[in-house]
Amino acid sequence: MASKKASKHQHYEILNLIGYELAKFDSAFIKEFGFKTKKSFFEYIVSLGIAETVNTVKNRQDLFDYFFDNPRKG
């Protein structure tokens, strides 16, 4: 029986970069793009078609929270 390999998200690499930066720099990262809230930044990422939902962006940040000294622990 042939195994089916899980495919990566179309924007896998950019989502990883966004998640990494959010985990490391938190609100300072979104302010560099002119946003005042994470919600507005996440919605912008969705509007660009990089992520399908706001939760996709949140989950990517969660993946990297473990590596940084921040109050979030994914």
PQR file with spaces between the fields and no chain letter, atoms N, CA, C, O and H, PARSE charges and radii, in Angstrom:
ATOM       1  N    MET     1       0.844   -1.171    0.000 -0.4000 1.5000
ATOM       2  CA   MET     1       0.000    0.000    0.000 -0.0000 2.0000
ATOM       3  C    MET     1       0.895    1.243    0.000  0.5500 1.7000
ATOM       4  O    MET     1       1.846    1.331    0.778 -0.5500 1.4000
ATOM       5  N    ALA     2       0.591    2.176   -0.857 -0.4000 1.5000
ATOM       6  CA   ALA     2       1.388    3.391   -0.968 -0.0000 2.0000
ATOM       7  C    ALA     2       1.079    4.319    0.202  0.5500 1.7000
ATOM       8  O    ALA     2      -0.078    4.525    0.568 -0.5500 1.4000
ATOM       9  H    ALA     2      -0.181    2.104   -1.489  0.4000 1.0000
ATOM      10  N    SER     3       2.147    4.874    0.780 -0.4000 1.5000
ATOM      11  CA   SER     3       1.926    5.825    1.876 -0.0000 2.0000
ATOM      12  C    SER     3       1.735    7.221    1.310  0.5500 1.7000
ATOM      13  O    SER     3       2.314    7.578    0.284 -0.5500 1.4000
ATOM      14  H    SER     3       3.087    4.706    0.482  0.4000 1.0000
ATOM      15  N    LYS     4       0.938    7.977    1.975 -0.4000 1.5000
ATOM      16  CA   LYS     4       0.655    9.344    1.547 -0.0000 2.0000
ATOM      17  C    LYS     4       1.455   10.298    2.421  0.5500 1.7000
ATOM      18  O    LYS     4       1.242   10.374    3.631 -0.5500 1.4000
ATOM      19  H    LYS     4       0.467    7.687    2.809  0.4000 1.0000
ATOM      20  N    LYS     5       2.369   11.020    1.805 -0.4000 1.5000
ATOM      21  CA   LYS     5       3.200   11.967    2.539 -0.0000 2.0000
ATOM      22  C    LYS     5       2.405   13.250    2.780  0.5500 1.7000
ATOM      23  O    LYS     5       1.772   13.785    1.870 -0.5500 1.4000
ATOM      24  H    LYS     5       2.542   10.959    0.822  0.4000 1.0000
ATOM      25  N    ALA     6       2.450   13.729    4.014 -0.4000 1.5000
ATOM      26  CA   ALA     6       1.768   14.979    4.347 -0.0000 2.0000
ATOM      27  C    ALA     6       2.474   16.121    3.627  0.5500 1.7000
ATOM      28  O    ALA     6       3.701   16.215    3.657 -0.5500 1.4000
ATOM      29  H    ALA     6       2.964   13.294    4.754  0.4000 1.0000
ATOM      30  N    SER     7       1.713   16.970    2.992 -0.4000 1.5000
ATOM      31  CA   SER     7       2.316   18.076    2.270 -0.0000 2.0000
ATOM      32  C    SER     7       2.463   19.286    3.185  0.5500 1.7000
ATOM      33  O    SER     7       1.663   19.506    4.094 -0.5500 1.4000
ATOM      34  H    SER     7       0.717   16.893    2.968  0.4000 1.0000
ATOM      35  N    LYS     8       3.498   20.055    2.920 -0.4000 1.5000
ATOM      36  CA   LYS     8       3.738   21.270    3.694 -0.0000 2.0000
ATOM      37  C    LYS     8       2.772   22.353    3.248  0.5500 1.7000
ATOM      38  O    LYS     8       2.291   22.355    2.115 -0.5500 1.4000
ATOM      39  H    LYS     8       4.149   19.876    2.181  0.4000 1.0000
ATOM      40  N    HIS     9       2.502   23.258    4.149 -0.4000 1.5000
ATOM      41  CA   HIS     9       1.694   24.423    3.829 -0.0000 2.0000
ATOM      42  C    HIS     9       2.378   25.183    2.699  0.5500 1.7000
ATOM      43  O    HIS     9       3.607   25.230    2.641 -0.5500 1.4000
ATOM      44  H    HIS     9       2.893   23.256    5.070  0.4000 1.0000
ATOM      45  N    GLN    10       1.611   25.766    1.819 -0.4000 1.5000
ATOM      46  CA   GLN    10       2.153   26.505    0.676 -0.0000 2.0000
ATOM      47  C    GLN    10       3.162   27.568    1.117  0.5500 1.7000
ATOM      48  O    GLN    10       4.152   27.800    0.424 -0.5500 1.4000
ATOM      49  H    GLN    10       0.613   25.728    1.866  0.4000 1.0000
ATOM      50  N    HIS    11       2.927   28.202    2.237 -0.4000 1.5000
ATOM      51  CA   HIS    11       3.807   29.268    2.736 -0.0000 2.0000
ATOM      52  C    HIS    11       4.528   28.831    4.014  0.5500 1.7000
ATOM      53  O    HIS    11       4.702   29.621    4.942 -0.5500 1.4000
ATOM      54  H    HIS    11       2.122   28.014    2.799  0.4000 1.0000
ATOM      55  N    TYR    12       4.934   27.588    4.048 -0.4000 1.5000
ATOM      56  CA   TYR    12       5.565   26.976    5.221 -0.0000 2.0000
ATOM      57  C    TYR    12       6.733   27.809    5.758  0.5500 1.7000
ATOM      58  O    TYR    12       6.795   28.100    6.952 -0.5500 1.4000
ATOM      59  H    TYR    12       4.792   26.945    3.295  0.4000 1.0000
ATOM      60  N    GLU    13       7.653   28.190    4.873 -0.4000 1.5000
ATOM      61  CA   GLU    13       8.859   28.886    5.312 -0.0000 2.0000
ATOM      62  C    GLU    13       8.550   30.277    5.870  0.5500 1.7000
ATOM      63  O    GLU    13       9.063   30.654    6.923 -0.5500 1.4000
ATOM      64  H    GLU    13       7.602   27.954    3.902  0.4000 1.0000
ATOM      65  N    ILE    14       7.718   31.030    5.167 -0.4000 1.5000
ATOM      66  CA   ILE    14       7.410   32.385    5.638 -0.0000 2.0000
ATOM      67  C    ILE    14       6.617   32.333    6.944  0.5500 1.7000
ATOM      68  O    ILE    14       6.808   33.177    7.820 -0.5500 1.4000
ATOM      69  H    ILE    14       7.302   30.724    4.311  0.4000 1.0000
ATOM      70  N    LEU    15       5.741   31.357    7.076 -0.4000 1.5000
ATOM      71  CA   LEU    15       5.006   31.201    8.338 -0.0000 2.0000
ATOM      72  C    LEU    15       5.959   30.867    9.477  0.5500 1.7000
ATOM      73  O    LEU    15       5.780   31.346   10.597 -0.5500 1.4000
ATOM      74  H    LEU    15       5.586   30.672    6.364  0.4000 1.0000
ATOM      75  N    ASN    16       6.961   30.056    9.204 -0.4000 1.5000
ATOM      76  CA   ASN    16       7.956   29.753   10.232 -0.0000 2.0000
ATOM      77  C    ASN    16       8.723   31.011   10.641  0.5500 1.7000
ATOM      78  O    ASN    16       8.973   31.233   11.826 -0.5500 1.4000
ATOM      79  H    ASN    16       7.106   29.666    8.295  0.4000 1.0000
ATOM      80  N    LEU    17       9.089   31.818    9.671 -0.4000 1.5000
ATOM      81  CA   LEU    17       9.799   33.058    9.983 -0.0000 2.0000
ATOM      82  C    LEU    17       8.926   34.000   10.806  0.5500 1.7000
ATOM      83  O    LEU    17       9.391   34.593   11.779 -0.5500 1.4000
ATOM      84  H    LEU    17       8.886   31.637    8.708  0.4000 1.0000
ATOM      85  N    ILE    18       7.671   34.134   10.418 -0.4000 1.5000
ATOM      86  CA   ILE    18       6.749   34.991   11.163 -0.0000 2.0000
ATOM      87  C    ILE    18       6.565   34.454   12.584  0.5500 1.7000
ATOM      88  O    ILE    18       6.604   35.220   13.546 -0.5500 1.4000
ATOM      89  H    ILE    18       7.293   33.652    9.628  0.4000 1.0000
ATOM      90  N    GLY    19       6.365   33.152   12.715 -0.4000 1.5000
ATOM      91  CA   GLY    19       6.195   32.545   14.034 -0.0000 2.0000
ATOM      92  C    GLY    19       7.418   32.725   14.917  0.5500 1.7000
ATOM      93  O    GLY    19       7.299   33.013   16.108 -0.5500 1.4000
ATOM      94  H    GLY    19       6.333   32.529   11.933  0.4000 1.0000
ATOM      95  N    TYR    20       8.590   32.555   14.329 -0.4000 1.5000
ATOM      96  CA   TYR    20       9.846   32.730   15.059 -0.0000 2.0000
ATOM      97  C    TYR    20       9.981   34.157   15.576  0.5500 1.7000
ATOM      98  O    TYR    20      10.287   34.377   16.748 -0.5500 1.4000
ATOM      99  H    TYR    20       8.687   32.322   13.361  0.4000 1.0000
ATOM     100  N    GLU    21       9.749   35.120   14.694 -0.4000 1.5000
ATOM     101  CA   GLU    21       9.877   36.523   15.069 -0.0000 2.0000
ATOM     102  C    GLU    21       8.840   36.923   16.126  0.5500 1.7000
ATOM     103  O    GLU    21       9.155   37.671   17.051 -0.5500 1.4000
ATOM     104  H    GLU    21       9.500   34.942   13.742  0.4000 1.0000
ATOM     105  N    LEU    22       7.623   36.434   15.990 -0.4000 1.5000
ATOM     106  CA   LEU    22       6.595   36.721   16.997 -0.0000 2.0000
ATOM     107  C    LEU    22       6.984   36.156   18.352  0.5500 1.7000
ATOM     108  O    LEU    22       6.808   36.817   19.376 -0.5500 1.4000
ATOM     109  H    LEU    22       7.367   35.826   15.238  0.4000 1.0000
ATOM     110  N    ALA    23       7.513   34.933   18.365 -0.4000 1.5000
ATOM     111  CA   ALA    23       7.908   34.310   19.628 -0.0000 2.0000
ATOM     112  C    ALA    23       9.090   35.048   20.260  0.5500 1.7000
ATOM     113  O    ALA    23       9.153   35.207   21.480 -0.5500 1.4000
ATOM     114  H    ALA    23       7.655   34.396   17.534  0.4000 1.0000
ATOM     115  N    LYS    24      10.011   35.488   19.430 -0.4000 1.5000
ATOM     116  CA   LYS    24      11.212   36.136   19.951 -0.0000 2.0000
ATOM     117  C    LYS    24      10.975   37.594   20.356  0.5500 1.7000
ATOM     118  O    LYS    24      11.426   38.026   21.417 -0.5500 1.4000
ATOM     119  H    LYS    24       9.960   35.359   18.440  0.4000 1.0000
ATOM     120  N    PHE    25      10.269   38.349   19.512 -0.4000 1.5000
ATOM     121  CA   PHE    25      10.147   39.787   19.731 -0.0000 2.0000
ATOM     122  C    PHE    25       8.750   40.245   20.134  0.5500 1.7000
ATOM     123  O    PHE    25       8.571   41.400   20.523 -0.5500 1.4000
ATOM     124  H    PHE    25       9.902   37.998   18.651  0.4000 1.0000
ATOM     125  N    ASP    26       7.763   39.367   20.050 -0.4000 1.5000
ATOM     126  CA   ASP    26       6.391   39.631   20.464 -0.0000 2.0000
ATOM     127  C    ASP    26       5.857   40.925   19.840  0.5500 1.7000
ATOM     128  O    ASP    26       5.917   41.084   18.621 -0.5500 1.4000
ATOM     129  H    ASP    26       7.909   38.429   19.735  0.4000 1.0000
ATOM     130  N    SER    27       5.349   41.828   20.631 -0.4000 1.5000
ATOM     131  CA   SER    27       4.700   43.039   20.117 -0.0000 2.0000
ATOM     132  C    SER    27       5.667   43.973   19.389  0.5500 1.7000
ATOM     133  O    SER    27       5.247   44.713   18.500 -0.5500 1.4000
ATOM     134  H    SER    27       5.300   41.699   21.622  0.4000 1.0000
ATOM     135  N    ALA    28       6.926   43.955   19.739 -0.4000 1.5000
ATOM     136  CA   ALA    28       7.901   44.799   19.034 -0.0000 2.0000
ATOM     137  C    ALA    28       7.961   44.424   17.560  0.5500 1.7000
ATOM     138  O    ALA    28       8.179   45.288   16.711 -0.5500 1.4000
ATOM     139  H    ALA    28       7.268   43.354   20.461  0.4000 1.0000
ATOM     140  N    PHE    29       7.772   43.154   17.248 -0.4000 1.5000
ATOM     141  CA   PHE    29       7.792   42.705   15.852 -0.0000 2.0000
ATOM     142  C    PHE    29       6.627   43.288   15.071  0.5500 1.7000
ATOM     143  O    PHE    29       6.821   43.798   13.968 -0.5500 1.4000
ATOM     144  H    PHE    29       7.594   42.452   17.937  0.4000 1.0000
ATOM     145  N    ILE    30       5.426   43.222   15.620 -0.4000 1.5000
ATOM     146  CA   ILE    30       4.266   43.724   14.884 -0.0000 2.0000
ATOM     147  C    ILE    30       4.310   45.253   14.754  0.5500 1.7000
ATOM     148  O    ILE    30       3.814   45.805   13.772 -0.5500 1.4000
ATOM     149  H    ILE    30       5.269   42.808   16.517  0.4000 1.0000
ATOM     150  N    LYS    31       4.892   45.920   15.722 -0.4000 1.5000
ATOM     151  CA   LYS    31       5.007   47.377   15.660 -0.0000 2.0000
ATOM     152  C    LYS    31       5.933   47.815   14.527  0.5500 1.7000
ATOM     153  O    LYS    31       5.753   48.897   13.967 -0.5500 1.4000
ATOM     154  H    LYS    31       5.295   45.471   16.520  0.4000 1.0000
ATOM     155  N    GLU    32       6.910   46.995   14.189 -0.4000 1.5000
ATOM     156  CA   GLU    32       7.803   47.298   13.066 -0.0000 2.0000
ATOM     157  C    GLU    32       7.043   47.367   11.749  0.5500 1.7000
ATOM     158  O    GLU    32       7.497   48.008   10.801 -0.5500 1.4000
ATOM     159  H    GLU    32       7.055   46.117   14.645  0.4000 1.0000
ATOM     160  N    PHE    33       5.894   46.714   11.687 -0.4000 1.5000
ATOM     161  CA   PHE    33       5.060   46.717   10.488 -0.0000 2.0000
ATOM     162  C    PHE    33       3.922   47.727   10.583  0.5500 1.7000
ATOM     163  O    PHE    33       3.073   47.797    9.694 -0.5500 1.4000
ATOM     164  H    PHE    33       5.526   46.194   12.457  0.4000 1.0000
ATOM     165  N    GLY    34       3.905   48.507   11.661 -0.4000 1.5000
ATOM     166  CA   GLY    34       2.909   49.555   11.814 -0.0000 2.0000
ATOM     167  C    GLY    34       1.592   49.115   12.426  0.5500 1.7000
ATOM     168  O    GLY    34       0.595   49.830   12.330 -0.5500 1.4000
ATOM     169  H    GLY    34       4.594   48.449   12.383  0.4000 1.0000
ATOM     170  N    PHE    35       1.576   47.939   13.056 -0.4000 1.5000
ATOM     171  CA   PHE    35       0.352   47.449   13.685 -0.0000 2.0000
ATOM     172  C    PHE    35       0.412   47.684   15.187  0.5500 1.7000
ATOM     173  O    PHE    35       1.477   47.626   15.801 -0.5500 1.4000
ATOM     174  H    PHE    35       2.386   47.358   13.133  0.4000 1.0000
ATOM     175  N    LYS    36      -0.755   47.950   15.764 -0.4000 1.5000
ATOM     176  CA   LYS    36      -0.837   48.188   17.205 -0.0000 2.0000
ATOM     177  C    LYS    36      -1.226   46.940   17.976  0.5500 1.7000
ATOM     178  O    LYS    36      -0.928   46.824   19.165 -0.5500 1.4000
ATOM     179  H    LYS    36      -1.621   47.997   15.265  0.4000 1.0000
ATOM     180  N    THR    37      -1.892   46.000   17.303 -0.4000 1.5000
ATOM     181  CA   THR    37      -2.325   44.777   17.977 -0.0000 2.0000
ATOM     182  C    THR    37      -1.918   43.547   17.180  0.5500 1.7000
ATOM     183  O    THR    37      -1.772   43.591   15.958 -0.5500 1.4000
ATOM     184  H    THR    37      -2.134   46.095   16.338  0.4000 1.0000
ATOM     185  N    LYS    38      -1.740   42.463   17.898 -0.4000 1.5000
ATOM     186  CA   LYS    38      -1.449   41.203   17.220 -0.0000 2.0000
ATOM     187  C    LYS    38      -2.611   40.801   16.324  0.5500 1.7000
ATOM     188  O    LYS    38      -2.414   40.304   15.215 -0.5500 1.4000
ATOM     189  H    LYS    38      -1.858   42.428   18.891  0.4000 1.0000
ATOM     190  N    LYS    39      -3.815   41.020   16.816 -0.4000 1.5000
ATOM     191  CA   LYS    39      -4.993   40.638   16.035 -0.0000 2.0000
ATOM     192  C    LYS    39      -4.974   41.308   14.664  0.5500 1.7000
ATOM     193  O    LYS    39      -5.209   40.651   13.650 -0.5500 1.4000
ATOM     194  H    LYS    39      -3.975   41.423   17.717  0.4000 1.0000
ATOM     195  N    SER    40      -4.695   42.607   14.627 -0.4000 1.5000
ATOM     196  CA   SER    40      -4.674   43.302   13.333 -0.0000 2.0000
ATOM     197  C    SER    40      -3.533   42.787   12.454  0.5500 1.7000
ATOM     198  O    SER    40      -3.695   42.677   11.239 -0.5500 1.4000
ATOM     199  H    SER    40      -4.504   43.141   15.451  0.4000 1.0000
ATOM     200  N    PHE    41      -2.388   42.473   13.049 -0.4000 1.5000
ATOM     201  CA   PHE    41      -1.275   41.910   12.288 -0.0000 2.0000
ATOM     202  C    PHE    41      -1.645   40.532   11.743  0.5500 1.7000
ATOM     203  O    PHE    41      -1.402   40.240   10.572 -0.5500 1.4000
ATOM     204  H    PHE    41      -2.256   42.563   14.036  0.4000 1.0000
ATOM     205  N    PHE    42      -2.230   39.689   12.587 -0.4000 1.5000
ATOM     206  CA   PHE    42      -2.627   38.349   12.151 -0.0000 2.0000
ATOM     207  C    PHE    42      -3.653   38.429   11.021  0.5500 1.7000
ATOM     208  O    PHE    42      -3.577   37.672   10.053 -0.5500 1.4000
ATOM     209  H    PHE    42      -2.427   39.926   13.538  0.4000 1.0000
ATOM     210  N    GLU    43      -4.606   39.344   11.146 -0.4000 1.5000
ATOM     211  CA   GLU    43      -5.623   39.510   10.097 -0.0000 2.0000
ATOM     212  C    GLU    43      -4.984   39.985    8.794  0.5500 1.7000
ATOM     213  O    GLU    43      -5.426   39.601    7.711 -0.5500 1.4000
ATOM     214  H    GLU    43      -4.668   39.959   11.932  0.4000 1.0000
ATOM     215  N    TYR    44      -3.958   40.808    8.890 -0.4000 1.5000
ATOM     216  CA   TYR    44      -3.232   41.259    7.705 -0.0000 2.0000
ATOM     217  C    TYR    44      -2.548   40.079    7.012  0.5500 1.7000
ATOM     218  O    TYR    44      -2.601   39.961    5.788 -0.5500 1.4000
ATOM     219  H    TYR    44      -3.599   41.120    9.770  0.4000 1.0000
ATOM     220  N    ILE    45      -1.916   39.221    7.781 -0.4000 1.5000
ATOM     221  CA   ILE    45      -1.255   38.039    7.220 -0.0000 2.0000
ATOM     222  C    ILE    45      -2.272   37.168    6.491  0.5500 1.7000
ATOM     223  O    ILE    45      -1.983   36.634    5.420 -0.5500 1.4000
ATOM     224  H    ILE    45      -1.873   39.317    8.775  0.4000 1.0000
ATOM     225  N    VAL    46      -3.461   37.025    7.069 -0.4000 1.5000
ATOM     226  CA   VAL    46      -4.531   36.266    6.424 -0.0000 2.0000
ATOM     227  C    VAL    46      -4.975   36.966    5.142  0.5500 1.7000
ATOM     228  O    VAL    46      -5.184   36.309    4.122 -0.5500 1.4000
ATOM     229  H    VAL    46      -3.697   37.459    7.939  0.4000 1.0000
ATOM     230  N    SER    47      -5.122   38.285    5.183 -0.4000 1.5000
ATOM     231  CA   SER    47      -5.573   39.032    4.000 -0.0000 2.0000
ATOM     232  C    SER    47      -4.589   38.920    2.839  0.5500 1.7000
ATOM     233  O    SER    47      -4.984   38.995    1.675 -0.5500 1.4000
ATOM     234  H    SER    47      -4.952   38.818    6.011  0.4000 1.0000
ATOM     235  N    LEU    48      -3.310   38.739    3.159 -0.4000 1.5000
ATOM     236  CA   LEU    48      -2.294   38.560    2.113 -0.0000 2.0000
ATOM     237  C    LEU    48      -2.322   37.158    1.520  0.5500 1.7000
ATOM     238  O    LEU    48      -1.706   36.904    0.485 -0.5500 1.4000
ATOM     239  H    LEU    48      -2.990   38.678    4.104  0.4000 1.0000
ATOM     240  N    GLY    49      -3.032   36.255    2.174 -0.4000 1.5000
ATOM     241  CA   GLY    49      -3.092   34.874    1.699 -0.0000 2.0000
ATOM     242  C    GLY    49      -1.935   34.016    2.175  0.5500 1.7000
ATOM     243  O    GLY    49      -1.751   32.900    1.689 -0.5500 1.4000
ATOM     244  H    GLY    49      -3.532   36.462    3.015  0.4000 1.0000
ATOM     245  N    ILE    50      -1.153   34.522    3.119 -0.4000 1.5000
ATOM     246  CA   ILE    50      -0.030   33.745    3.657 -0.0000 2.0000
ATOM     247  C    ILE    50      -0.546   32.648    4.576  0.5500 1.7000
ATOM     248  O    ILE    50      -0.007   31.541    4.596 -0.5500 1.4000
ATOM     249  H    ILE    50      -1.303   35.428    3.514  0.4000 1.0000
ATOM     250  N    ALA    51      -1.592   32.960    5.338 -0.4000 1.5000
ATOM     251  CA   ALA    51      -2.238   31.983    6.219 -0.0000 2.0000
ATOM     252  C    ALA    51      -3.729   31.992    5.914  0.5500 1.7000
ATOM     253  O    ALA    51      -4.281   32.998    5.469 -0.5500 1.4000
ATOM     254  H    ALA    51      -2.029   33.859    5.322  0.4000 1.0000
ATOM     255  N    GLU    52      -4.366   30.862    6.159 -0.4000 1.5000
ATOM     256  CA   GLU    52      -5.806   30.767    5.898 -0.0000 2.0000
ATOM     257  C    GLU    52      -6.634   31.338    7.046  0.5500 1.7000
ATOM     258  O    GLU    52      -7.734   31.847    6.831 -0.5500 1.4000
ATOM     259  H    GLU    52      -3.918   30.044    6.520  0.4000 1.0000
ATOM     260  N    THR    53      -6.105   31.254    8.260 -0.4000 1.5000
ATOM     261  CA   THR    53      -6.838   31.747    9.423 -0.0000 2.0000
ATOM     262  C    THR    53      -5.869   32.423   10.396  0.5500 1.7000
ATOM     263  O    THR    53      -4.657   32.212   10.340 -0.5500 1.4000
ATOM     264  H    THR    53      -5.212   30.841    8.435  0.4000 1.0000
ATOM     265  N    VAL    54      -6.429   33.232   11.277 -0.4000 1.5000
ATOM     266  CA   VAL    54      -5.654   33.865   12.340 -0.0000 2.0000
ATOM     267  C    VAL    54      -5.025   32.791   13.223  0.5500 1.7000
ATOM     268  O    VAL    54      -3.892   32.947   13.679 -0.5500 1.4000
ATOM     269  H    VAL    54      -7.413   33.403   11.322  0.4000 1.0000
ATOM     270  N    ASN    55      -5.743   31.720   13.464 -0.4000 1.5000
ATOM     271  CA   ASN    55      -5.215   30.645   14.310 -0.0000 2.0000
ATOM     272  C    ASN    55      -3.983   29.983   13.710  0.5500 1.7000
ATOM     273  O    ASN    55      -3.128   29.491   14.446 -0.5500 1.4000
ATOM     274  H    ASN    55      -6.664   31.593   13.094  0.4000 1.0000
ATOM     275  N    THR    56      -3.881   29.965   12.396 -0.4000 1.5000
ATOM     276  CA   THR    56      -2.676   29.421   11.761 -0.0000 2.0000
ATOM     277  C    THR    56      -1.455   30.220   12.192  0.5500 1.7000
ATOM     278  O    THR    56      -0.410   29.643   12.491 -0.5500 1.4000
ATOM     279  H    THR    56      -4.575   30.366   11.799  0.4000 1.0000
ATOM     280  N    VAL    57      -1.580   31.532   12.225 -0.4000 1.5000
ATOM     281  CA   VAL    57      -0.463   32.389   12.632 -0.0000 2.0000
ATOM     282  C    VAL    57      -0.170   32.197   14.117  0.5500 1.7000
ATOM     283  O    VAL    57       0.989   32.075   14.511 -0.5500 1.4000
ATOM     284  H    VAL    57      -2.429   32.000   11.982  0.4000 1.0000
ATOM     285  N    LYS    58      -1.211   32.171   14.935 -0.4000 1.5000
ATOM     286  CA   LYS    58      -1.040   31.951   16.379 -0.0000 2.0000
ATOM     287  C    LYS    58      -0.332   30.625   16.646  0.5500 1.7000
ATOM     288  O    LYS    58       0.583   30.552   17.466 -0.5500 1.4000
ATOM     289  H    LYS    58      -2.153   32.270   14.614  0.4000 1.0000
ATOM     290  N    ASN    59      -0.765   29.586   15.948 -0.4000 1.5000
ATOM     291  CA   ASN    59      -0.171   28.263   16.153 -0.0000 2.0000
ATOM     292  C    ASN    59       1.292   28.236   15.750  0.5500 1.7000
ATOM     293  O    ASN    59       2.095   27.544   16.375 -0.5500 1.4000
ATOM     294  H    ASN    59      -1.508   29.645   15.281  0.4000 1.0000
ATOM     295  N    ARG    60       1.644   28.980   14.715 -0.4000 1.5000
ATOM     296  CA   ARG    60       3.045   29.011   14.297 -0.0000 2.0000
ATOM     297  C    ARG    60       3.887   29.704   15.352  0.5500 1.7000
ATOM     298  O    ARG    60       5.023   29.295   15.595 -0.5500 1.4000
ATOM     299  H    ARG    60       0.991   29.542   14.207  0.4000 1.0000
ATOM     300  N    GLN    61       3.357   30.743   15.982 -0.4000 1.5000
ATOM     301  CA   GLN    61       4.073   31.390   17.083 -0.0000 2.0000
ATOM     302  C    GLN    61       4.243   30.402   18.225  0.5500 1.7000
ATOM     303  O    GLN    61       5.311   30.327   18.832 -0.5500 1.4000
ATOM     304  H    GLN    61       2.435   31.074   15.784  0.4000 1.0000
ATOM     305  N    ASP    62       3.191   29.643   18.519 -0.4000 1.5000
ATOM     306  CA   ASP    62       3.244   28.663   19.603 -0.0000 2.0000
ATOM     307  C    ASP    62       4.382   27.665   19.410  0.5500 1.7000
ATOM     308  O    ASP    62       4.992   27.223   20.383 -0.5500 1.4000
ATOM     309  H    ASP    62       2.324   29.705   18.025  0.4000 1.0000
ATOM     310  N    LEU    63       4.668   27.313   18.169 -0.4000 1.5000
ATOM     311  CA   LEU    63       5.738   26.350   17.899 -0.0000 2.0000
ATOM     312  C    LEU    63       7.096   26.845   18.383  0.5500 1.7000
ATOM     313  O    LEU    63       7.951   26.046   18.766 -0.5500 1.4000
ATOM     314  H    LEU    63       4.172   27.672   17.378  0.4000 1.0000
ATOM     315  N    PHE    64       7.293   28.149   18.366 -0.4000 1.5000
ATOM     316  CA   PHE    64       8.599   28.722   18.694 -0.0000 2.0000
ATOM     317  C    PHE    64       8.676   29.330   20.086  0.5500 1.7000
ATOM     318  O    PHE    64       9.769   29.666   20.543 -0.5500 1.4000
ATOM     319  H    PHE    64       6.598   28.798   18.055  0.4000 1.0000
ATOM     320  N    ASP    65       7.564   29.478   20.763 -0.4000 1.5000
ATOM     321  CA   ASP    65       7.563   30.077   22.100 -0.0000 2.0000
ATOM     322  C    ASP    65       8.506   29.362   23.064  0.5500 1.7000
ATOM     323  O    ASP    65       9.146   29.998   23.902 -0.5500 1.4000
ATOM     324  H    ASP    65       6.676   29.205   20.392  0.4000 1.0000
ATOM     325  N    TYR    66       8.587   28.070   22.943 -0.4000 1.5000
ATOM     326  CA   TYR    66       9.413   27.255   23.839 -0.0000 2.0000
ATOM     327  C    TYR    66      10.885   27.700   23.844  0.5500 1.7000
ATOM     328  O    TYR    66      11.573   27.551   24.853 -0.5500 1.4000
ATOM     329  H    TYR    66       8.068   27.553   22.262  0.4000 1.0000
ATOM     330  N    PHE    67      11.355   28.235   22.740 -0.4000 1.5000
ATOM     331  CA   PHE    67      12.779   28.549   22.586 -0.0000 2.0000
ATOM     332  C    PHE    67      13.179   29.896   23.174  0.5500 1.7000
ATOM     333  O    PHE    67      14.368   30.209   23.236 -0.5500 1.4000
ATOM     334  H    PHE    67      10.796   28.357   21.920  0.4000 1.0000
ATOM     335  N    PHE    68      12.218   30.691   23.602 -0.4000 1.5000
ATOM     336  CA   PHE    68      12.515   32.038   24.066 -0.0000 2.0000
ATOM     337  C    PHE    68      11.969   32.282   25.459  0.5500 1.7000
ATOM     338  O    PHE    68      10.979   31.684   25.879 -0.5500 1.4000
ATOM     339  H    PHE    68      11.252   30.436   23.552  0.4000 1.0000
ATOM     340  N    ASP    69      12.639   33.171   26.157 -0.4000 1.5000
ATOM     341  CA   ASP    69      12.217   33.550   27.503 -0.0000 2.0000
ATOM     342  C    ASP    69      11.080   34.561   27.402  0.5500 1.7000
ATOM     343  O    ASP    69      11.308   35.771   27.375 -0.5500 1.4000
ATOM     344  H    ASP    69      13.443   33.657   25.816  0.4000 1.0000
ATOM     345  N    ASN    70       9.888   34.059   27.348 -0.4000 1.5000
ATOM     346  CA   ASN    70       8.706   34.922   27.293 -0.0000 2.0000
ATOM     347  C    ASN    70       7.598   34.273   28.092  0.5500 1.7000
ATOM     348  O    ASN    70       7.674   33.083   28.396 -0.5500 1.4000
ATOM     349  H    ASN    70       9.703   33.077   27.370  0.4000 1.0000
ATOM     350  N    PRO    71       6.572   35.028   28.437 -0.5600 1.5000
ATOM     351  CA   PRO    71       5.507   34.457   29.274  0.2800 2.0000
ATOM     352  C    PRO    71       4.655   33.424   28.538  0.5500 1.7000
ATOM     353  O    PRO    71       3.953   32.630   29.164 -0.5500 1.4000
ATOM     354  N    ARG    72       4.722   33.438   27.216 -0.4000 1.5000
ATOM     355  CA   ARG    72       3.958   32.453   26.422 -0.0000 2.0000
ATOM     356  C    ARG    72       4.763   31.160   26.375  0.5500 1.7000
ATOM     357  O    ARG    72       5.986   31.192   26.235 -0.5500 1.4000
ATOM     358  H    ARG    72       5.293   34.083   26.707  0.4000 1.0000
ATOM     359  N    LYS    73       4.104   30.060   26.489 -0.4000 1.5000
ATOM     360  CA   LYS    73       4.788   28.772   26.409 -0.0000 2.0000
ATOM     361  C    LYS    73       4.107   27.826   25.444  0.5500 1.7000
ATOM     362  O    LYS    73       4.107   26.608   25.626 -0.5500 1.4000
ATOM     363  H    LYS    73       3.111   30.034   26.603  0.4000 1.0000
ATOM     364  N    GLY    74       3.518   28.423   24.398 -0.4000 1.5000
ATOM     365  CA   GLY    74       2.919   27.650   23.304 -0.0000 2.0000
ATOM     366  C    GLY    74       1.981   26.657   23.772  0.5500 1.7000
ATOM     367  O    GLY    74       1.398   25.931   22.967 -0.5500 1.4000
ATOM     368  H    GLY    74       3.518   29.412   24.250  0.4000 1.0000
